[in-house]
Amino acid sequence: MAVDNKKRDSCSVMMKERFVRTTYAAVAEDRFGMCIAINIEGEHVMVKIAVDAMGGDNAPGEIVAGAVMAAQSREDIQIFLIGKEEVVSEELKKHTYKKEQIEVVNATEVIETEEPPVNAIRTKKDSSIVVGMNMVRRGEADAFCSAGSSGAILVGGQVIVGRIKGVERPPLAPLIPTEKGVSLLIDCGANVDARPSHLVQFARMGSIYMEHVVGIPNPRVAIVNIGAEEEKGNALVKETFPLLKECKDINFIGSIEAREIPHGGADVIVCEAFTGNVILKLYEGVGATLIHMVKQGMMATLQSKIGALLVKPALKTTLKSFDASQYGGAPLLGLKGLVVKTHGNSSRTEVCNSIIQCVTFKEQQINEKIRQSLAEEKAQGPIS
């Protein structure tokens, strides 16, 4: 299939903006102006994504709406909406979409946020989370996306989908906005008690993700610390630092202090989950508060309102760049299949972007690259 060079270049730019870089034989634009992967025979390469329609504060409304947005924007995805069939089907009636792209999979149970995750995964076999993860395990779906119980997703990911051989602890790794674009925060919630070898694996997996999904060559890796000097930090950081320095397959630049993260001081920010979760929640809280205060200040007087009209276009663009929802959810890296956790209060936009994020992950064969990295690590010898 012949593809015009100008159109190919245009598609490449669009795909970079959406963190989509395809490795297929050709690229074309669909009728929505989006880039889609085309195989050698000229057929769409469909990526199958299972979506938990019952998980999150805004389910099923915003989840279904986000799935429809994703299906409308790309023709190379098939979405399975998992949940109570009558409820989900009723919600779907509010939208226009291609019937062949969205299918409802019935699941009669829902795992609530307050439920003990291990027990919930064990007993609620027909819950939307368990059904979706089993679809990934059986190869019926390429990815599973949920805004539901974080604990259940972490447990289910490891117990049902399973870890890649050699992965010690799968980390949650969201993209966070910075002055220079985005950085990957790894781990942000999966492993509160981590060992040095875990952080080294996080760094390797994070580098692979940033290079092949976001498109940053030779991404800069840094470990979160209370100072730039190597001798600073707690026992975990002090033990991990020299191990990261020895890794030849990552671009380790040393320590990073929290204040340098918003400036884009590193592309991959490595830490254990307690520190990562504090960083993420503070990041979100400060961002939301700042935006609220800016809007409040601009509406305070007549003069400020006039000024707000003048700066509105530039300010809107700047504030949008720091909106974490446009970057999708947090993948649980190191599993045999892709599992993505989105915010519990996700809007349709974040759900849509999380689904598109799954397509990129599949296209770039991230799991295979992680397996290869672990094989090379094993060949180099164990990390203490």
TINU-827594 format. One record per residue (C-alpha): y, z, x; residue in one letter; residue number from 1. Coordinates in steps of 0.02 Angstrom, whole numbers. Layout:
N
north=Y	up=Z	east=X	martor=A	mitor=NUM
...
This chain:
384
north=0	up=0	east=0	martor=M	mitor=1
north=167	up=-53	east=74	martor=A	mitor=2
north=309	up=73	east=69	martor=V	mitor=3
north=491	up=28	east=104	martor=D	mitor=4
north=551	up=113	east=264	martor=N	mitor=5
north=715	up=170	east=188	martor=K	mitor=6
north=623	up=245	east=40	martor=K	mitor=7
north=500	up=328	east=159	martor=R	mitor=8
north=646	up=405	east=258	martor=D	mitor=9
north=728	up=463	east=98	martor=S	mitor=10
north=567	up=543	east=41	martor=C	mitor=11
north=545	up=632	east=208	martor=S	mitor=12
north=716	up=713	east=189	martor=V	mitor=13
north=677	up=768	east=12	martor=M	mitor=14
north=509	up=837	east=62	martor=M	mitor=15
north=586	up=938	east=205	martor=K	mitor=16
north=710	up=1015	east=85	martor=E	mitor=17
north=565	up=1069	east=-28	martor=R	mitor=18
north=454	up=1121	east=118	martor=F	mitor=19
north=338	up=975	east=81	martor=V	mitor=20
north=274	up=869	east=226	martor=R	mitor=21
north=126	up=762	east=181	martor=T	mitor=22
north=-5	up=697	east=300	martor=T	mitor=23
north=-74	up=566	east=182	martor=Y	mitor=24
north=-76	up=379	east=216	martor=A	mitor=25
north=81	up=339	east=119	martor=A	mitor=26
north=223	up=418	east=23	martor=V	mitor=27
north=307	up=357	east=-134	martor=A	mitor=28
north=429	up=418	east=-265	martor=E	mitor=29
north=374	up=456	east=-440	martor=D	mitor=30
north=481	up=424	east=-594	martor=R	mitor=31
north=565	up=594	east=-576	martor=F	mitor=32
north=627	up=550	east=-401	martor=G	mitor=33
north=505	up=671	east=-320	martor=M	mitor=34
north=392	up=630	east=-174	martor=C	mitor=35
north=206	up=615	east=-209	martor=I	mitor=36
north=58	up=591	east=-93	martor=A	mitor=37
north=-37	up=429	east=-108	martor=I	mitor=38
north=-208	up=402	east=-31	martor=N	mitor=39
north=-268	up=243	east=51	martor=I	mitor=40
north=-333	up=173	east=-113	martor=E	mitor=41
north=-162	up=200	east=-193	martor=G	mitor=42
north=-217	up=341	east=-308	martor=E	mitor=43
north=-133	up=510	east=-329	martor=H	mitor=44
north=-212	up=650	east=-229	martor=V	mitor=45
north=-217	up=785	east=-362	martor=M	mitor=46
north=-197	up=966	east=-309	martor=V	mitor=47
north=-272	up=1089	east=-433	martor=K	mitor=48
north=-178	up=1253	east=-457	martor=I	mitor=49
north=-233	up=1400	east=-563	martor=A	mitor=50
north=-87	up=1500	east=-633	martor=V	mitor=51
north=-98	up=1675	east=-706	martor=D	mitor=52
north=-7	up=1651	east=-871	martor=A	mitor=53
north=-20	up=1835	east=-919	martor=M	mitor=54
north=46	up=1916	east=-758	martor=G	mitor=55
north=222	up=1980	east=-732	martor=G	mitor=56
north=366	up=2052	east=-831	martor=D	mitor=57
north=413	up=1885	east=-908	martor=N	mitor=58
north=239	up=1823	east=-954	martor=A	mitor=59
north=190	up=1714	east=-1037	martor=P	mitor=60
north=357	up=1631	east=-1076	martor=G	mitor=61
north=432	up=1606	east=-903	martor=E	mitor=62
north=262	up=1575	east=-822	martor=I	mitor=63
north=220	up=1434	east=-943	martor=V	mitor=64
north=396	up=1362	east=-928	martor=A	mitor=65
north=383	up=1363	east=-738	martor=G	mitor=66
north=215	up=1276	east=-743	martor=A	mitor=67
north=286	up=1141	east=-856	martor=V	mitor=68
north=434	up=1119	east=-737	martor=M	mitor=69
north=315	up=1095	east=-591	martor=A	mitor=70
north=209	up=969	east=-687	martor=A	mitor=71
north=365	up=872	east=-738	martor=Q	mitor=72
north=429	up=867	east=-559	martor=S	mitor=73
north=268	up=809	east=-477	martor=R	mitor=74
north=130	up=694	east=-537	martor=E	mitor=75
north=5	up=746	east=-403	martor=D	mitor=76
north=-35	up=919	east=-474	martor=I	mitor=77
north=-151	up=983	east=-610	martor=Q	mitor=78
north=-114	up=1157	east=-676	martor=I	mitor=79
north=-237	up=1276	east=-758	martor=F	mitor=80
north=-144	up=1407	east=-861	martor=L	mitor=81
north=-259	up=1558	east=-870	martor=I	mitor=82
north=-238	up=1686	east=-1008	martor=G	mitor=83
north=-266	up=1721	east=-1192	martor=K	mitor=84
north=-289	up=1546	east=-1260	martor=E	mitor=85
north=-198	up=1568	east=-1425	martor=E	mitor=86
north=-47	up=1650	east=-1344	martor=V	mitor=87
north=-32	up=1524	east=-1201	martor=V	mitor=88
north=-60	up=1373	east=-1314	martor=S	mitor=89
north=74	up=1435	east=-1433	martor=E	mitor=90
north=196	up=1449	east=-1288	martor=E	mitor=91
north=152	up=1274	east=-1227	martor=L	mitor=92
north=202	up=1201	east=-1396	martor=K	mitor=93
north=384	up=1237	east=-1349	martor=K	mitor=94
north=378	up=1111	east=-1207	martor=H	mitor=95
north=350	up=927	east=-1176	martor=T	mitor=96
north=226	up=884	east=-1040	martor=Y	mitor=97
north=84	up=768	east=-993	martor=K	mitor=98
north=-73	up=838	east=-1074	martor=K	mitor=99
north=-184	up=782	east=-929	martor=E	mitor=100
north=-82	up=887	east=-806	martor=Q	mitor=101
north=-93	up=1057	east=-893	martor=I	mitor=102
north=-250	up=1139	east=-960	martor=E	mitor=103
north=-270	up=1312	east=-1038	martor=V	mitor=104
north=-416	up=1417	east=-974	martor=V	mitor=105
north=-458	up=1562	east=-1089	martor=N	mitor=106
north=-462	up=1739	east=-1016	martor=A	mitor=107
north=-474	up=1880	east=-1140	martor=T	mitor=108
north=-419	up=2024	east=-1027	martor=E	mitor=109
north=-261	up=2070	east=-932	martor=V	mitor=110
north=-247	up=2184	east=-780	martor=I	mitor=111
north=-94	up=2294	east=-802	martor=E	mitor=112
north=15	up=2346	east=-656	martor=T	mitor=113
north=-24	up=2532	east=-671	martor=E	mitor=114
north=-214	up=2508	east=-668	martor=E	mitor=115
north=-312	up=2558	east=-511	martor=P	mitor=116
north=-338	up=2386	east=-430	martor=P	mitor=117
north=-515	up=2408	east=-363	martor=V	mitor=118
north=-581	up=2471	east=-530	martor=N	mitor=119
north=-485	up=2337	east=-626	martor=A	mitor=120
north=-557	up=2195	east=-521	martor=I	mitor=121
north=-732	up=2268	east=-539	martor=R	mitor=122
north=-729	up=2299	east=-727	martor=T	mitor=123
north=-613	up=2166	east=-800	martor=K	mitor=124
north=-717	up=2013	east=-759	martor=K	mitor=125
north=-630	up=1908	east=-892	martor=D	mitor=126
north=-452	up=1951	east=-839	martor=S	mitor=127
north=-333	up=1810	east=-793	martor=S	mitor=128
north=-329	up=1867	east=-611	martor=I	mitor=129
north=-518	up=1875	east=-588	martor=V	mitor=130
north=-548	up=1711	east=-681	martor=V	mitor=131
north=-416	up=1622	east=-576	martor=G	mitor=132
north=-482	up=1687	east=-411	martor=M	mitor=133
north=-659	up=1640	east=-457	martor=N	mitor=134
north=-598	up=1463	east=-490	martor=M	mitor=135
north=-530	up=1458	east=-312	martor=V	mitor=136
north=-691	up=1531	east=-242	martor=R	mitor=137
north=-797	up=1401	east=-332	martor=R	mitor=138
north=-684	up=1258	east=-277	martor=G	mitor=139
north=-625	up=1222	east=-455	martor=E	mitor=140
north=-445	up=1256	east=-401	martor=A	mitor=141
north=-357	up=1235	east=-234	martor=D	mitor=142
north=-242	up=1384	east=-260	martor=A	mitor=143
north=-207	up=1533	east=-372	martor=F	mitor=144
north=-32	up=1592	east=-413	martor=C	mitor=145
north=11	up=1756	east=-501	martor=S	mitor=146
north=159	up=1869	east=-539	martor=A	mitor=147
north=39	up=2007	east=-593	martor=G	mitor=148
north=-23	up=2168	east=-514	martor=S	mitor=149
north=5	up=2163	east=-325	martor=S	mitor=150
north=-139	up=2283	east=-293	martor=G	mitor=151
north=-261	up=2182	east=-397	martor=A	mitor=152
north=-209	up=2021	east=-311	martor=I	mitor=153
north=-233	up=2097	east=-138	martor=L	mitor=154
north=-403	up=2169	east=-183	martor=V	mitor=155
north=-461	up=2015	east=-276	martor=G	mitor=156
north=-404	up=1899	east=-137	martor=G	mitor=157
north=-515	up=1986	east=-11	martor=Q	mitor=158
north=-663	up=2029	east=-125	martor=V	mitor=159
north=-673	up=1871	east=-230	martor=I	mitor=160
north=-593	up=1730	east=-129	martor=V	mitor=161
north=-645	up=1808	east=38	martor=G	mitor=162
north=-570	up=1810	east=212	martor=R	mitor=163
north=-583	up=1671	east=339	martor=I	mitor=164
north=-710	up=1721	east=471	martor=K	mitor=165
north=-618	up=1814	east=608	martor=G	mitor=166
north=-468	up=1868	east=503	martor=V	mitor=167
north=-455	up=2056	east=514	martor=E	mitor=168
north=-322	up=2086	east=380	martor=R	mitor=169
north=-240	up=1953	east=268	martor=P	mitor=170
north=-51	up=1981	east=262	martor=P	mitor=171
north=76	up=1942	east=126	martor=L	mitor=172
north=208	up=1825	east=197	martor=A	mitor=173
north=363	up=1781	east=95	martor=P	mitor=174
north=503	up=1667	east=152	martor=L	mitor=175
north=671	up=1755	east=157	martor=I	mitor=176
north=841	up=1669	east=164	martor=P	mitor=177
north=946	up=1681	east=322	martor=T	mitor=178
north=1108	up=1610	east=390	martor=E	mitor=179
north=1008	up=1473	east=478	martor=K	mitor=180
north=887	up=1433	east=336	martor=G	mitor=181
north=732	up=1539	east=308	martor=V	mitor=182
north=620	up=1658	east=404	martor=S	mitor=183
north=442	up=1715	east=368	martor=L	mitor=184
north=422	up=1904	east=346	martor=L	mitor=185
north=242	up=1949	east=388	martor=I	mitor=186
north=174	up=2074	east=326	martor=D	mitor=187
north=275	up=2133	east=175	martor=C	mitor=188
north=148	up=2230	east=72	martor=G	mitor=189
north=-36	up=2207	east=111	martor=A	mitor=190
north=-71	up=2317	east=263	martor=N	mitor=191
north=26	up=2479	east=278	martor=V	mitor=192
north=-86	up=2545	east=417	martor=D	mitor=193
north=-102	up=2403	east=542	martor=A	mitor=194
north=-169	up=2393	east=719	martor=R	mitor=195
north=-97	up=2291	east=865	martor=P	mitor=196
north=-233	up=2158	east=845	martor=S	mitor=197
north=-182	up=2137	east=662	martor=H	mitor=198
north=0	up=2104	east=710	martor=L	mitor=199
north=-54	up=1977	east=840	martor=V	mitor=200
north=-151	up=1883	east=706	martor=Q	mitor=201
north=-2	up=1894	east=589	martor=F	mitor=202
north=105	up=1813	east=724	martor=A	mitor=203
north=-20	up=1671	east=748	martor=R	mitor=204
north=-42	up=1638	east=562	martor=M	mitor=205
north=146	up=1650	east=532	martor=G	mitor=206
north=180	up=1522	east=670	martor=S	mitor=207
north=57	up=1400	east=593	martor=I	mitor=208
north=135	up=1421	east=422	martor=Y	mitor=209
north=314	up=1397	east=481	martor=M	mitor=210
north=273	up=1245	east=586	martor=E	mitor=211
north=167	up=1151	east=461	martor=H	mitor=212
north=236	up=1207	east=292	martor=V	mitor=213
north=420	up=1235	east=327	martor=V	mitor=214
north=427	up=1108	east=468	martor=G	mitor=215
north=499	up=1212	east=610	martor=I	mitor=216
north=426	up=1156	east=777	martor=P	mitor=217
north=379	up=1294	east=899	martor=N	mitor=218
north=444	up=1434	east=785	martor=P	mitor=219
north=521	up=1588	east=866	martor=R	mitor=220
north=416	up=1745	east=841	martor=V	mitor=221
north=488	up=1921	east=853	martor=A	mitor=222
north=424	up=2095	east=815	martor=I	mitor=223
north=532	up=2214	east=712	martor=V	mitor=224
north=598	up=2357	east=821	martor=N	mitor=225
north=739	up=2483	east=833	martor=I	mitor=226
north=807	up=2402	east=989	martor=G	mitor=227
north=793	up=2246	east=1097	martor=A	mitor=228
north=715	up=2334	east=1247	martor=E	mitor=229
north=527	up=2322	east=1271	martor=E	mitor=230
north=507	up=2509	east=1300	martor=E	mitor=231
north=581	up=2552	east=1128	martor=K	mitor=232
north=486	up=2574	east=966	martor=G	mitor=233
north=342	up=2675	east=895	martor=N	mitor=234
north=165	up=2674	east=964	martor=A	mitor=235
north=113	up=2521	east=863	martor=L	mitor=236
north=260	up=2415	east=924	martor=V	mitor=237
north=239	up=2471	east=1105	martor=K	mitor=238
north=55	up=2425	east=1104	martor=E	mitor=239
north=81	up=2260	east=1015	martor=T	mitor=240
north=228	up=2196	east=1119	martor=F	mitor=241
north=130	up=2156	east=1280	martor=P	mitor=242
north=-10	up=2076	east=1179	martor=L	mitor=243
north=114	up=1958	east=1097	martor=L	mitor=244
north=188	up=1917	east=1267	martor=K	mitor=245
north=15	up=1862	east=1325	martor=E	mitor=246
north=-12	up=1742	east=1179	martor=C	mitor=247
north=10	up=1565	east=1246	martor=K	mitor=248
north=1	up=1483	east=1076	martor=D	mitor=249
north=156	up=1567	east=1002	martor=I	mitor=250
north=340	up=1566	east=1051	martor=N	mitor=251
north=366	up=1754	east=1066	martor=F	mitor=252
north=549	up=1798	east=1098	martor=I	mitor=253
north=534	up=1989	east=1097	martor=G	mitor=254
north=601	up=2121	east=977	martor=S	mitor=255
north=718	up=2093	east=831	martor=I	mitor=256
north=827	up=2227	east=751	martor=E	mitor=257
north=846	up=2227	east=562	martor=A	mitor=258
north=1029	up=2177	east=570	martor=R	mitor=259
north=982	up=2014	east=659	martor=E	mitor=260
north=860	up=1959	east=525	martor=I	mitor=261
north=992	up=1892	east=402	martor=P	mitor=262
north=1072	up=1795	east=546	martor=H	mitor=263
north=908	up=1702	east=575	martor=G	mitor=264
north=869	up=1784	east=742	martor=G	mitor=265
north=685	up=1732	east=727	martor=A	mitor=266
north=580	up=1614	east=623	martor=D	mitor=267
north=428	up=1729	east=609	martor=V	mitor=268
north=464	up=1915	east=588	martor=I	mitor=269
north=311	up=2021	east=625	martor=V	mitor=270
north=285	up=2200	east=563	martor=C	mitor=271
north=164	up=2309	east=469	martor=E	mitor=272
north=177	up=2312	east=280	martor=A	mitor=273
north=274	up=2475	east=259	martor=F	mitor=274
north=417	up=2414	east=368	martor=T	mitor=275
north=408	up=2239	east=294	martor=G	mitor=276
north=416	up=2300	east=116	martor=N	mitor=277
north=567	up=2409	east=153	martor=V	mitor=278
north=654	up=2260	east=234	martor=I	mitor=279
north=613	up=2147	east=87	martor=L	mitor=280
north=668	up=2269	east=-49	martor=K	mitor=281
north=829	up=2314	east=43	martor=L	mitor=282
north=862	up=2129	east=71	martor=Y	mitor=283
north=844	up=2093	east=-115	martor=E	mitor=284
north=944	up=2245	east=-168	martor=G	mitor=285
north=1091	up=2214	east=-52	martor=V	mitor=286
north=1094	up=2030	east=-98	martor=G	mitor=287
north=1097	up=2065	east=-285	martor=A	mitor=288
north=1229	up=2201	east=-266	martor=T	mitor=289
north=1340	up=2091	east=-157	martor=L	mitor=290
north=1332	up=1946	east=-279	martor=I	mitor=291
north=1374	up=2064	east=-424	martor=H	mitor=292
north=1522	up=2139	east=-331	martor=M	mitor=293
north=1590	up=1968	east=-281	martor=V	mitor=294
north=1583	up=1908	east=-461	martor=K	mitor=295
north=1661	up=2071	east=-522	martor=Q	mitor=296
north=1802	up=2057	east=-396	martor=G	mitor=297
north=1841	up=1878	east=-443	martor=M	mitor=298
north=1859	up=1924	east=-626	martor=M	mitor=299
north=1971	up=2076	east=-593	martor=A	mitor=300
north=2143	up=1995	east=-612	martor=T	mitor=301
north=2222	up=1832	east=-669	martor=L	mitor=302
north=2257	up=1782	east=-488	martor=Q	mitor=303
north=2077	up=1816	east=-436	martor=S	mitor=304
north=2014	up=1714	east=-584	martor=K	mitor=305
north=2120	up=1566	east=-530	martor=I	mitor=306
north=2056	up=1587	east=-352	martor=G	mitor=307
north=1878	up=1596	east=-416	martor=A	mitor=308
north=1897	up=1426	east=-498	martor=L	mitor=309
north=1952	up=1351	east=-331	martor=L	mitor=310
north=1811	up=1425	east=-227	martor=V	mitor=311
north=1675	up=1414	east=-360	martor=K	mitor=312
north=1587	up=1255	east=-294	martor=P	mitor=313
north=1578	up=1317	east=-114	martor=A	mitor=314
north=1532	up=1494	east=-165	martor=L	mitor=315
north=1396	up=1434	east=-283	martor=K	mitor=316
north=1315	up=1334	east=-143	martor=T	mitor=317
north=1323	up=1482	east=-23	martor=T	mitor=318
north=1253	up=1607	east=-147	martor=L	mitor=319
north=1114	up=1486	east=-196	martor=K	mitor=320
north=1057	up=1475	east=-15	martor=S	mitor=321
north=1027	up=1664	east=-19	martor=F	mitor=322
north=930	up=1657	east=-182	martor=D	mitor=323
north=751	up=1702	east=-131	martor=A	mitor=324
north=679	up=1631	east=-293	martor=S	mitor=325
north=701	up=1452	east=-233	martor=Q	mitor=326
north=576	up=1480	east=-92	martor=Y	mitor=327
north=427	up=1521	east=-201	martor=G	mitor=328
north=307	up=1668	east=-183	martor=G	mitor=329
north=218	up=1757	east=-41	martor=A	mitor=330
north=52	up=1680	east=12	martor=P	mitor=331
north=-90	up=1796	east=60	martor=L	mitor=332
north=-133	up=1713	east=225	martor=L	mitor=333
north=-305	up=1713	east=304	martor=G	mitor=334
north=-410	up=1690	east=147	martor=L	mitor=335
north=-538	up=1552	east=117	martor=K	mitor=336
north=-427	up=1488	east=-22	martor=G	mitor=337
north=-242	up=1500	east=-60	martor=L	mitor=338
north=-178	up=1649	east=-160	martor=V	mitor=339
north=10	up=1665	east=-192	martor=V	mitor=340
north=96	up=1821	east=-259	martor=K	mitor=341
north=263	up=1792	east=-345	martor=T	mitor=342
north=388	up=1925	east=-397	martor=H	mitor=343
north=341	up=2026	east=-550	martor=G	mitor=344
north=505	up=1975	east=-632	martor=N	mitor=345
north=492	up=1792	east=-581	martor=S	mitor=346
north=593	up=1665	east=-678	martor=S	mitor=347
north=529	up=1492	east=-719	martor=R	mitor=348
north=616	up=1424	east=-564	martor=T	mitor=349
north=523	up=1540	east=-447	martor=E	mitor=350
north=358	up=1503	east=-534	martor=V	mitor=351
north=389	up=1317	east=-518	martor=C	mitor=352
north=432	up=1331	east=-333	martor=N	mitor=353
north=279	up=1439	east=-301	martor=S	mitor=354
north=168	up=1304	east=-376	martor=I	mitor=355
north=248	up=1168	east=-271	martor=I	mitor=356
north=227	up=1281	east=-119	martor=Q	mitor=357
north=39	up=1280	east=-153	martor=C	mitor=358
north=38	up=1090	east=-143	martor=V	mitor=359
north=113	up=1093	east=31	martor=T	mitor=360
north=-11	up=1223	east=89	martor=F	mitor=361
north=-156	up=1116	east=29	martor=K	mitor=362
north=-88	up=954	east=102	martor=E	mitor=363
north=-59	up=1030	east=272	martor=Q	mitor=364
north=-234	up=1109	east=280	martor=Q	mitor=365
north=-162	up=1277	east=333	martor=I	mitor=366
north=-329	up=1367	east=315	martor=N	mitor=367
north=-412	up=1245	east=435	martor=E	mitor=368
north=-272	up=1269	east=561	martor=K	mitor=369
north=-291	up=1458	east=548	martor=I	mitor=370
north=-479	up=1442	east=578	martor=R	mitor=371
north=-444	up=1336	east=732	martor=Q	mitor=372
north=-318	up=1462	east=798	martor=S	mitor=373
north=-443	up=1604	east=776	martor=L	mitor=374
north=-576	up=1504	east=867	martor=A	mitor=375
north=-458	up=1480	east=1013	martor=E	mitor=376
north=-415	up=1665	east=1009	martor=E	mitor=377
north=-601	up=1709	east=1017	martor=K	mitor=378
north=-624	up=1591	east=1165	martor=A	mitor=379
north=-483	up=1679	east=1258	martor=Q	mitor=380
north=-569	up=1848	east=1235	martor=G	mitor=381
north=-545	up=2000	east=1122	martor=P	mitor=382
north=-375	up=2082	east=1097	martor=I	mitor=383
north=-380	up=2270	east=1112	martor=S	mitor=384
